[in-house]
Amino acid sequence: MDRKLLDLLVSPDTRQPLSLLDGKGLEALNKAISAGTVTKADGNPLAQPLREALVTRDRKQVFRVDDGIPVLLAEEAVPTTQIADFPAA
């Protein structure tokens, strides 16, 4: 993802800056997705593993990136509190 674009992106509801989710975070998230335990903020399940994602500074929300395009809709956010082994900041 373009660094200039990433510097401008914020969470749509908390306005916290976003950064690329690291490998450990992505691994924990995808493990939980595979187990069928992850839902988006709108309550719908997240069924497909992610190849890339953005995370808020406090690491409480993750937003998927589809084909290089960040999906920054509040209802599409993934609360990380539901992921038991999600790494802290």
N, C-alpha and C positions, 0 to 999 in steps of 0.2 A: 504494500500500500504506500502511496506517495506520502512522504514525511510532511510536506506542507499541508496536505489535506488533513492528515491525522492531527496536526497541531490545532486545527480549527474545530474538530469534532467534540461535541459534548453530549451527555445523556439528555434526551428530550424532556425528562421530567425533573431530574435533580440538578441539571446543568453542570454536573461534574465532568472534568476532562476525561477523555477516553484514551486508552493505550492498547496496543496489541496484546492479546492474551498469550502468556508464555506457554511453553510445551507442557509443563506440569499441570497447569490449569486446564489446558485443552484436553489432556489425557484424563483428568478427573471428571471433567464435564462429559466427555464421550463415553466413559465407562458408565456413568449414571444414565445417559441417554440409552445406551445398549441394554441396561437393566430395566428400562421403561419407567423410570422414576422421576423424569424431568418434565415440568410443565412451564409454559410461558406465563407471563403476567396475566394474560387473558384467560388462563385456566386450561388451555388446549395443550395436549402433549407435544413434546418435541421429539420426533421420531427418527430423524436422520442425523448421523454424526456430523460434526462440523470440521471443516478443514482450516478455517480461520475465524477469529472472533475478536471483538473489542471488549474491554472490561473497564468499569469505572475506577477511579482512583481508590475508593474505599473497598473495591472488589466485591460489592454487593449485587451488581448487575452485569450481565454479559449480553452483548448484542452480536448476532451472527453477521458474517460477511459472506454474501453470495456472489461468486464470480468477481471478486474485487470490489463489490458494491456494498457498503455498510447498510444494514436494515435498521434504521434508527427510529422505530416506532415504539412508543411506550408499551403498547400491548404485546409487542414481540420480545420484550426484554426477558431474560432468564434470571430469576432471583437465585443467587448462589447459596442462600441459606438452606436450600433443599438438597444440596450436594455435600454429603457428610465429609468427604476427604478433600474438599476444595481448598487449595493452599491460601493461607492468609498473606497479606501484603508484606 
